[in-house]
Amino acid sequence: MRRKSIIPGFGLSFGLTISILSIVVLIPLCSLVVFTAKLSPSEFLYTITRPRILAGYYVSITTALAASVVNVVMGLILAWVLVRYEFPGKRFLDGIIELPFALPTAVAGIALTHMTTTNGWVGKLFYDLFGIRIAYTRLGITIALIFIGIPFVVRAVQPVLEKIDLQYEEAAMILGADRKRTFFSIIFPEILPALISGFTLAFARCIGEYGSVVFIAGNTPYETEIAPLLIMSELQEYDYAAATSIALVMLAIAFVILSVNAVLQSVVAKRVSNLA
């Protein structure tokens, strides 16, 4: 006897899924290809390989990569503290992790800029003690990207840590394993897929970030000018073909990142299951 489903039939559900996906994702992405098609292959290649554009790609990718690496380390520590320890204000800290999701990125950018200029609380301290400028440098861009990317790592790792049975760690310690070996032999293989997922999601978000970065970057050509800002500059000049060409490259980079994430997660999951 065929069981009744609580959701509509496959035909209706699949149709609604494709319709929503097309309206929200496919049609906007296809518009990039349509506008870019107005350029010849040589014009397209020239547009996306201009020295200023290549410098923008480099700044966006390197700062996003650095921020994502920091987020993996700090996100793991934050998730570990939230899962393994009880302390006053734990729920508040757990909730504030998601503040970058709710806070308008422009507000975050303005706040971080005021804090990290040579007259700001943090910026003045670093400049007076170490002679390091934060705002209007790539370091400032990296800090802004750390702020908006860290929730991806914490929220990816936290539920995995919550599901790990403490009995496995206790058994390893009874058998003579120290804390370091217990972590890397028992815990780390379990959370590795989540860490990879958090890293790639944060990396993809950081590459395309605009609002929180544009204020703190300083926007110096070839130095602190990010790729999303170059897209906005082309749009302000009504050069839609050039803007969509740059955006298409960014889309391709994001697609590659997510594809690598899927492959790595599959490989790591198979290795973990084989070891188990």
Summary of the structure (lengths in Angstrom):
residues: 276
radius of gyration: 22.6
end to end distance: 37.5
largest distance: 77.0
contacts: 824
relative contact order: 0.13
helix: 79%
strand: 0%
